Amino acid sequence: MTAPSILRGRTWVWPDDVNTDIIIPFRFKARTNDPVEMAKYVMYGFDPEFYKKVKAGDLFVAGKNFGGGSSREQAPVAIKYSNVAGVVAESFARIFYRNCFAIGLPALEVPGITKQVKQFDEIEVNLQDWSVRTQDGSVHPALKVPGFLRGLMQEGGLVEYYKHHHNFPWETLETKAVAR
């Protein structure tokens, strides 16, 4: 499953320091491993009814340190299965950020983005040139990430990538490094 190159959607704007217990409180993530069930509790810490309000293709825009706290994968999994198409943040907690790539949830780090976007603005996330176009038409480049990480994300994460290629991108990088 390859992700589209362009994501268009309305924004849900979140503040700095949204941790994984706000994204999905422990009492819910401990109940089940079913991602569809977990999605019912996304952003429960801010709005217990969020799952009823989110629309397919919506995008998160967040401040600094999005996803801090627990390193469990349930937070990005719950976001992905809530039909949120991607997350744009000023910065991410490192483990949360890597988990997004591992499960195929687009995550772009764009310093200053919360000053450019308001709640329910329509934005465009370009996964080819790794940028965000805001409602006023301005383009904001995301911090660059290695191409193999973007490839993992675009193919749906580690599991989907492996099903398609029968190896991981870093195995090819290791082979090239040894051959030199």
Buried (B, 14 or more C-beta within 10 A) or exposed (E): EEBEEEBBBBBBBBEBBBBBBBBBBEEBBEEEEEBEBBBBBBBBBEEEEBBEEBEEBBBBBBBBBBBBBBBBBBBBBBBBBBBBBBBBBBBBBEBBBBBBBBBBBBBBBBBEBBEBBEEEBEBBBBBEEBBBBBBEEEEBEBEEBEEBBBBBBBBBBBEBBEEEEEEBBEEEEEEEEEEE
